[in-house]
Amino acid sequence: MYNTTPHSTTGKTPTELLSGKTIRSKIPSINDLQTAPPRIGDGEAQDRDVMMKFKGKISEDHRRHAKASNIQEGDQVLLQNLLPSHKLKTTFGPVEYTVVNRRGNCVKVIDPISGNTYERNIAHVKKLDNAEGESNTAGISEPQPTSTLQRPSRPMQKPVRYKDYVAQLSTDQSP
């Protein structure tokens, strides 16, 4: 028989969810011993389905480091080059656009040069930092000189083969 394997999300077989009846398969199981299995309500199966989908979404968002976009109206953004001509071309164009409107994942931006408006998905837009007036060196202090760590060292000895002659002459000798 088909559709007799319980689904991992709902925990029930598709036949049981569609027709409300438990169909026996040719493979014996412990569940076949039950004469009247408790009927699961449609709402309970839907609730479990929604819960499992939400749990999977949370898991994937955590794995992919997904976060909500914070682009708002009035922000300065860059648009992604959707049709790059070659592989050395930058991902985002050099023109800074201003966000006019945002509806969910759709962003409407205006070109400051020509005045044209474009609609793009939020994934194809990159927000610019508003650090033009601030100096980057204000929060950075000069690095302090660090003392070098002196490690202990063994006294150096010449090999035995060099002991039969003088390796260094001193200039203090007078004739």
Phi and psi restraints in degrees (value plus and minus 20) as a CYANA .aco file:
   2 TYR   PHI    -110.4   -70.4
   2 TYR   PSI     141.2   181.2
   3 ASN   PHI      37.7    77.7
   3 ASN   PSI      20.8    60.8
   4 THR   PHI    -129.6   -89.6
   4 THR   PSI     -18.8    21.2
   5 THR   PHI    -113.9   -73.9
   5 THR   PSI     108.8   148.8
   6 PRO   PHI     -83.8   -43.8
   6 PRO   PSI     119.4   159.4
   7 HIS   PHI     -97.5   -57.5
   7 HIS   PSI     124.3   164.3
   8 SER   PHI     -88.9   -48.9
   8 SER   PSI     -49.9    -9.9
   9 THR   PHI    -100.1   -60.1
   9 THR   PSI     -70.3   -30.3
  10 THR   PHI    -105.1   -65.1
  10 THR   PSI     -46.3    -6.3
  11 GLY   PHI      62.2   102.2
  11 GLY   PSI     -18.4    21.6
  12 LYS   PHI    -147.2  -107.2
  12 LYS   PSI     141.0   181.0
  13 THR   PHI     -94.9   -54.9
  13 THR   PSI     131.9   171.9
  14 PRO   PHI     -80.2   -40.2
  14 PRO   PSI     -54.9   -14.9
  15 THR   PHI     -85.8   -45.8
  15 THR   PSI     -58.4   -18.4
  16 GLU   PHI     -87.9   -47.9
  16 GLU   PSI     -56.6   -16.6
  17 LEU   PHI     -92.4   -52.4
  17 LEU   PSI     -56.3   -16.3
  18 LEU   PHI     -98.8   -58.8
  18 LEU   PSI     -68.6   -28.6
  19 SER   PHI    -123.3   -83.3
  19 SER   PSI     -35.7     4.3
  20 GLY   PHI      61.6   101.6
  20 GLY   PSI     -12.8    27.2
  21 LYS   PHI    -135.8   -95.8
  21 LYS   PSI     127.8   167.8
  22 THR   PHI    -114.8   -74.8
  22 THR   PSI      99.6   139.6
  23 ILE   PHI    -119.7   -79.7
  23 ILE   PSI     113.2   153.2
  24 ARG   PHI    -101.1   -61.1
  24 ARG   PSI     121.6   161.6
  25 SER   PHI    -118.5   -78.5
  25 SER   PSI     157.6   197.6
  26 LYS   PHI     -97.1   -57.1
  26 LYS   PSI     -34.9     5.1
  27 ILE   PHI    -112.3   -72.3
  27 ILE   PSI     102.4   142.4
  28 PRO   PHI     -91.2   -51.2
  28 PRO   PSI     126.4   166.4
  29 SER   PHI    -166.5  -126.5
  29 SER   PSI     150.2   190.2
  30 ILE   PHI     -87.9   -47.9
  30 ILE   PSI     -51.9   -11.9
  31 ASN   PHI     -84.2   -44.2
  31 ASN   PSI     -42.8    -2.8
  32 ASP   PHI     -88.8   -48.8
  32 ASP   PSI     -40.2    -0.2
  33 LEU   PHI     -93.9   -53.9
  33 LEU   PSI     -41.3    -1.3
  34 GLN   PHI     -93.8   -53.8
  34 GLN   PSI     110.0   150.0
  35 THR   PHI    -100.5   -60.5
  35 THR   PSI     -63.6   -23.6
  36 ALA   PHI    -148.3  -108.3
  36 ALA   PSI      73.1   113.1
  37 PRO   PHI     -88.3   -48.3
  37 PRO   PSI     125.7   165.7
  38 PRO   PHI     -85.6   -45.6
  38 PRO   PSI     110.7   150.7
  39 ARG   PHI    -100.5   -60.5
  39 ARG   PSI     110.0   150.0
  40 ILE   PHI    -107.0   -67.0
  40 ILE   PSI     116.7   156.7
  41 GLY   PHI     -94.6   -54.6
  41 GLY   PSI     133.5   173.5
  42 ASP   PHI     -83.9   -43.9
  42 ASP   PSI     -55.8   -15.8
  43 GLY   PHI     -86.3   -46.3
  43 GLY   PSI     -55.9   -15.9
  44 GLU   PHI     -88.4   -48.4
  44 GLU   PSI     -59.5   -19.5
  45 ALA   PHI     -87.0   -47.0
  45 ALA   PSI     -60.4   -20.4
  46 GLN   PHI     -86.2   -46.2
  46 GLN   PSI     -60.3   -20.3
  47 ASP   PHI     -82.4   -42.4
  47 ASP   PSI     -62.8   -22.8
  48 ARG   PHI     -85.7   -45.7
  48 ARG   PSI     -58.4   -18.4
  49 ASP   PHI     -83.1   -43.1
  49 ASP   PSI     -66.7   -26.7
  50 VAL   PHI     -82.9   -42.9
  50 VAL   PSI     -61.9   -21.9
  51 MET   PHI     -83.9   -43.9
  51 MET   PSI     -62.6   -22.6
  52 MET   PHI     -88.9   -48.9
  52 MET   PSI     -56.6   -16.6
  53 LYS   PHI     -86.4   -46.4
  53 LYS   PSI     -60.4   -20.4
  54 PHE   PHI     -85.9   -45.9
  54 PHE   PSI     -60.2   -20.2
  55 LYS   PHI     -82.6   -42.6
  55 LYS   PSI     -61.2   -21.2
  56 GLY   PHI     -85.5   -45.5
  56 GLY   PSI     -57.2   -17.2
  57 LYS   PHI     -85.7   -45.7
  57 LYS   PSI     -64.4   -24.4
  58 ILE   PHI     -81.0   -41.0
  58 ILE   PSI     -62.4   -22.4
  59 SER   PHI     -83.8   -43.8
  59 SER   PSI     -64.9   -24.9
  60 GLU   PHI     -88.3   -48.3
  60 GLU   PSI     -60.2   -20.2
  61 ASP   PHI     -82.0   -42.0
  61 ASP   PSI     -58.1   -18.1
  62 HIS   PHI     -88.6   -48.6
  62 HIS   PSI     -60.7   -20.7
  63 ARG   PHI     -88.4   -48.4
  63 ARG   PSI     -56.1   -16.1
  64 ARG   PHI    -112.7   -72.7
  64 ARG   PSI     -18.4    21.6
  65 HIS   PHI      37.2    77.2
  65 HIS   PSI      22.0    62.0
  66 ALA   PHI     -96.7   -56.7
  66 ALA   PSI     122.7   162.7
  67 LYS   PHI    -163.0  -123.0
  67 LYS   PSI     139.5   179.5
  68 ALA   PHI     -92.3   -52.3
  68 ALA   PSI     124.3   164.3
  69 SER   PHI     -98.5   -58.5
  69 SER   PSI     120.0   160.0
  70 ASN   PHI    -130.5   -90.5
  70 ASN   PSI       7.9    47.9
  71 ILE   PHI     -99.4   -59.4
  71 ILE   PSI     109.5   149.5
  72 GLN   PHI    -147.2  -107.2
  72 GLN   PSI     154.2   194.2
  73 GLU   PHI     -85.6   -45.6
  73 GLU   PSI     118.1   158.1
  74 GLY   PHI      72.9   112.9
  74 GLY   PSI     -27.0    13.0
  75 ASP   PHI     -95.7   -55.7
  75 ASP   PSI     131.0   171.0
  76 GLN   PHI    -110.9   -70.9
  76 GLN   PSI     108.5   148.5
  77 VAL   PHI    -155.0  -115.0
  77 VAL   PSI     144.1   184.1
  78 LEU   PHI    -133.4   -93.4
  78 LEU   PSI     124.5   164.5
  79 LEU   PHI    -118.7   -78.7
  79 LEU   PSI     122.7   162.7
  80 GLN   PHI     -95.4   -55.4
  80 GLN   PSI     121.1   161.1
  81 ASN   PHI     -95.1   -55.1
  81 ASN   PSI      83.9   123.9
  82 LEU   PHI     -96.4   -56.4
  82 LEU   PSI     -44.5    -4.5
  83 LEU   PHI    -145.6  -105.6
  83 LEU   PSI      54.2    94.2
  84 PRO   PHI     -87.8   -47.8
  84 PRO   PSI     122.5   162.5
  85 SER   PHI     -99.5   -59.5
  85 SER   PSI     -52.1   -12.1
  86 HIS   PHI    -171.4  -131.4
  86 HIS   PSI     150.6   190.6
  87 LYS   PHI     -94.6   -54.6
  87 LYS   PSI     -35.1     4.9
  88 LEU   PHI    -107.3   -67.3
  88 LEU   PSI     -27.4    12.6
  89 LYS   PHI     -92.9   -52.9
  89 LYS   PSI     125.3   165.3
  90 THR   PHI     -88.3   -48.3
  90 THR   PSI     137.6   177.6
  91 THR   PHI     -90.5   -50.5
  91 THR   PSI     -59.9   -19.9
  92 PHE   PHI    -133.4   -93.4
  92 PHE   PSI     127.0   167.0
  93 GLY   PHI     -94.0   -54.0
  93 GLY   PSI     145.3   185.3
  94 PRO   PHI    -102.3   -62.3
  94 PRO   PSI     -34.2     5.8
  95 VAL   PHI    -100.4   -60.4
  95 VAL   PSI     112.6   152.6
  96 GLU   PHI    -111.9   -71.9
  96 GLU   PSI     102.6   142.6
  97 TYR   PHI    -123.9   -83.9
  97 TYR   PSI     139.3   179.3
  98 THR   PHI    -131.7   -91.7
  98 THR   PSI     113.1   153.1
  99 VAL   PHI     -95.5   -55.5
  99 VAL   PSI     105.5   145.5
 100 VAL   PHI    -117.5   -77.5
 100 VAL   PSI     -62.1   -22.1
 101 ASN   PHI    -170.1  -130.1
 101 ASN   PSI     127.8   167.8
 102 ARG   PHI    -155.8  -115.8
 102 ARG   PSI     107.1   147.1
 103 ARG   PHI    -147.0  -107.0
 103 ARG   PSI      81.6   121.6
 104 GLY   PHI      42.8    82.8
 104 GLY   PSI    -137.0   -97.0
 105 ASN   PHI    -113.4   -73.4
 105 ASN   PSI     -20.2    19.8
 106 CYS   PHI    -119.5   -79.5
 106 CYS   PSI     110.9   150.9
 107 VAL   PHI    -142.6  -102.6
 107 VAL   PSI     113.5   153.5
 108 LYS   PHI    -126.9   -86.9
 108 LYS   PSI     103.3   143.3
 109 VAL   PHI    -139.9   -99.9
 109 VAL   PSI     137.6   177.6
 110 ILE   PHI    -139.9   -99.9
 110 ILE   PSI     117.9   157.9
 111 ASP   PHI    -101.9   -61.9
 111 ASP   PSI     104.3   144.3
 112 PRO   PHI     -90.5   -50.5
 112 PRO   PSI     -42.9    -2.9
 113 ILE   PHI    -103.1   -63.1
 113 ILE   PSI     -75.0   -35.0
 114 SER   PHI    -115.9   -75.9
 114 SER   PSI     -40.4    -0.4
 115 GLY   PHI      65.6   105.6
 115 GLY   PSI     -16.8    23.2
 116 ASN   PHI     -91.1   -51.1
 116 ASN   PSI     128.4   168.4
 117 THR   PHI    -128.5   -88.5
 117 THR   PSI     123.4   163.4
 118 TYR   PHI    -150.0  -110.0
 118 TYR   PSI     124.9   164.9
 119 GLU   PHI    -130.8   -90.8
 119 GLU   PSI     109.0   149.0
 120 ARG   PHI    -157.3  -117.3
 120 ARG   PSI     139.0   179.0
 121 ASN   PHI     -91.1   -51.1
 121 ASN   PSI     129.9   169.9
 122 ILE   PHI     -83.2   -43.2
 122 ILE   PSI     -44.0    -4.0
 123 ALA   PHI     -92.3   -52.3
 123 ALA   PSI     -39.2     0.8
 124 HIS   PHI    -119.0   -79.0
 124 HIS   PSI      -3.3    36.7
 125 VAL   PHI    -147.4  -107.4
 125 VAL   PSI     118.1   158.1
 126 LYS   PHI    -142.4  -102.4
 126 LYS   PSI     107.3   147.3
 127 LYS   PHI     -98.0   -58.0
 127 LYS   PSI     119.1   159.1
 128 LEU   PHI    -112.4   -72.4
 128 LEU   PSI     125.9   165.9
 129 ASP   PHI     -94.4   -54.4
 129 ASP   PSI     124.9   164.9
 130 ASN   PHI    -114.7   -74.7
 130 ASN   PSI      32.4    72.4
 131 ALA   PHI    -125.4   -85.4
 131 ALA   PSI       7.0    47.0
 132 GLU   PHI     -88.9   -48.9
 132 GLU   PSI     -62.1   -22.1
 133 GLY   PHI    -101.9   -61.9
 133 GLY   PSI     -40.2    -0.2
 134 GLU   PHI    -110.8   -70.8
 134 GLU   PSI     125.0   165.0
 135 SER   PHI    -112.1   -72.1
 135 SER   PSI     121.7   161.7
 136 ASN   PHI     -96.4   -56.4
 136 ASN   PSI     -38.2     1.8
 137 THR   PHI    -106.7   -66.7
 137 THR   PSI     -24.6    15.4
 138 ALA   PHI     -85.9   -45.9
 138 ALA   PSI     -59.6   -19.6
 139 GLY   PHI    -110.8   -70.8
 139 GLY   PSI     -25.5    14.5
 140 ILE   PHI    -120.3   -80.3
 140 ILE   PSI     105.9   145.9
 141 SER   PHI    -116.4   -76.4
 141 SER   PSI     138.7   178.7
 142 GLU   PHI     -89.0   -49.0
 142 GLU   PSI     121.3   161.3
 143 PRO   PHI     -89.2   -49.2
 143 PRO   PSI     118.2   158.2
 144 GLN   PHI     -98.5   -58.5
 144 GLN   PSI     120.7   160.7
 145 PRO   PHI     -86.5   -46.5
 145 PRO   PSI     112.2   152.2
 146 THR   PHI    -121.2   -81.2
 146 THR   PSI     121.6   161.6
 147 SER   PHI    -101.5   -61.5
 147 SER   PSI     120.4   160.4
 148 THR   PHI     -96.4   -56.4
 148 THR   PSI     121.4   161.4
 149 LEU   PHI    -101.7   -61.7
 149 LEU   PSI     104.0   144.0
 150 GLN   PHI    -109.1   -69.1
 150 GLN   PSI      99.6   139.6
 151 ARG   PHI    -114.7   -74.7
 151 ARG   PSI     127.7   167.7
 152 PRO   PHI     -88.4   -48.4
 152 PRO   PSI     124.9   164.9
 153 SER   PHI    -152.1  -112.1
 153 SER   PSI     130.8   170.8
 154 ARG   PHI     -98.6   -58.6
 154 ARG   PSI     130.4   170.4
 155 PRO   PHI     -87.8   -47.8
 155 PRO   PSI     117.6   157.6
 156 MET   PHI    -104.1   -64.1
 156 MET   PSI     114.5   154.5
 157 GLN   PHI    -143.0  -103.0
 157 GLN   PSI     121.2   161.2
 158 LYS   PHI     -96.0   -56.0
 158 LYS   PSI     130.8   170.8
 159 PRO   PHI     -84.9   -44.9
 159 PRO   PSI     137.2   177.2
 160 VAL   PHI     -81.5   -41.5
 160 VAL   PSI     -52.4   -12.4
 161 ARG   PHI     -86.8   -46.8
 161 ARG   PSI     -36.8     3.2
 162 TYR   PHI    -116.4   -76.4
 162 TYR   PSI     -15.7    24.3
 163 LYS   PHI    -102.6   -62.6
 163 LYS   PSI     -29.5    10.5
 164 ASP   PHI    -107.2   -67.2
 164 ASP   PSI     -20.6    19.4
 165 TYR   PHI    -166.6  -126.6
 165 TYR   PSI     146.7   186.7
 166 VAL   PHI    -109.9   -69.9
 166 VAL   PSI     105.8   145.8
 167 ALA   PHI    -106.9   -66.9
 167 ALA   PSI     -46.3    -6.3
 168 GLN   PHI    -154.2  -114.2
 168 GLN   PSI     110.3   150.3
 169 LEU   PHI    -116.5   -76.5
 169 LEU   PSI     118.2   158.2
 170 SER   PHI    -109.7   -69.7
 170 SER   PSI     126.9   166.9
 171 THR   PHI    -108.6   -68.6
 171 THR   PSI     -19.6    20.4
 172 ASP   PHI    -100.6   -60.6
 172 ASP   PSI     -32.1     7.9
 173 GLN   PHI     -89.2   -49.2
 173 GLN   PSI     113.6   153.6
 174 SER   PHI    -130.5   -90.5
 174 SER   PSI     124.4   164.4
